[in-house]
Amino acid sequence: MRPRDVRVCVLRIEGTNCEQEAYQAFADLGAQPEIVHLKQLTGAAPERMRRNLEDYHALMFPGGFSAGDYVRAGAVLAARVKSALSKNLVPFIESGKPVLGVCNGFQALVELGMLPGFGGPMAAAPEAALGTNDSGRFECRPTFLKNENKGKCAFTATIPHGGVIMCPSAHAEGKFILPIEQERELLKRLEDSDQIVFRYVNPEGKRAGHPWNPNGSLDDIAGICSAQGNVMGMMPHPERVFTRYTHPDWTRNFVGPRGDGMAIFESILEYVAHRF
Amino acid sequence: MVVAEVRIELKKGVADPEGANTRKALELLGFKGIEGVSTVRLFEIKFAERDTTKVKAQVEEMCKRLLANPVIQSYRIDIR
């Protein structure tokens, strides 16, 4: 398959954001993205608007404050997806198609039990949590992410191992938490199965705590993937830096032809084109 | 009418920055002797159903499917 044939579903419900940036990132790379409301996938829309999840090659849960972030961030979106779409979503994941969750989308994937995915593609109950930032505040600034993945993750193939990219963070609940009583074993399991994708670092690429880690996340984790590598969630927003003009330093010392976030979208398209 | 009160608390050992910041604010206002401040969420769910056993089972299911994340939260249901 050629990257231009890749159809991407950018999922929307009330309160999601940056769908347009995500759409534009995929479109600029020549793929065929579409912003699709959850109700279009669950049959709760007029017939001409209905869509089938299986007709897409990739799925993205964008950021935002879905359903007002009531109950817990991403929890309402997750519960709705789980009850109405899991029969389509589980085979989608099992077929190896990529699912990306950014910010609120990452929170939703964790609430769905899709990440870390210890118990299969969609665990019955959440296996982790994205808790309130240690500062107790909404943290919003450019963050530096080191690619820690050794090759399993389908979303970072175009970023060298150990390479650092800049993506903005903007969240109040981004602290990655594993069950306290099993924290060390589960963290080791994530390491051993190459599921850690990004860690927060300082501009020199060293782990340096707050403010470089905006939320107090366990082991400075900013993004993880499933054991198969085709589901990834990350708190920072790659779609907010897909052109060089949205990079915060574009008028100063930023020289890249594109924003750093584009690497994620390129990797998705390469993965799908290669695999399907 | 049966009312279910669902109390969602953070599990022991899970950081509670909102509680910690509230404590700090209270101390800045001059309140002394505070041992701790915890944030708790309370949902009050009203049912037309009068069978409390059925209500309890339904609220348990609600906690599992939406209201609590068992990694960081515990819940208690009171039916009245």
Interface residues (C-beta under 8 A of the other chain):
Chain A: V71 R72 A75 V76 A79 K82 S83 E111 A125 P126 E127 A128 A129 G131 T132 N133 D134 S135 G136 K175 I177 L178 P179 I180 G216
Chain B: K11 G13 V14 A15 D16 P17 E18 A20 N21 K64 R65 L66 L67 N69 P70 V71 I72
